[in-house]
């Protein structure tokens, strides 16, 4: 198999495993396979971008597919959490709904400006991903929410606000922008390039 297809296969794996996680939770409980499926998908999410950049195949289409795979995976995990641990989601409804509302604003802002979701893969997104991993393993593996769930809600809100600001800053859709500071630099460079275009 050609190594250049590995990132694509890792993205496809996340799409494929997500409904199986939901299926495992349909009866209100989960098995060890839920954690195995989630952990392997999460590890694949870490390495698909790294491998794609190393192989020079980190295209806009692949990064968009990567973002959609994340949406699919974590949506299925969230529904699974509601099926298995509804009391936890109800207890933490205020911070959770705050993040959900912020994400809805993120979608609206991006669709209005670019006509499609952003695909920034920021440092804050990576940190949020780590906190999500800890919270999900804690909840499904140890029936614990507490600090882990609060941390992921705070990280998710900060990350979402940063990416909304980045979309307002960037004049054109751009993938793989690591932070708001990188977005400001890209905007500055674009403005300088426009100023340097000779007028007839």
Buried (B, 14 or more C-beta within 10 A) or exposed (E): EEEEEBBBEBBBBBBBBBEBBBEBBEEEEBEEEBBEBBBBBBEBBBEBBEBBEEBEBBEEEBBBBBBBBBBBBBEBBBBBBEBBBEEBBEEBEEBBEBBBEBBEEBBEBBEEBBEEBBBBBBBBBBBBBBBBBBBBBBBBBEEBBEEBBBBBBBBBBBBBBBBBBBBEBBEEBBBBBBBBEBBBEBBEEBEEEEEEEEEE
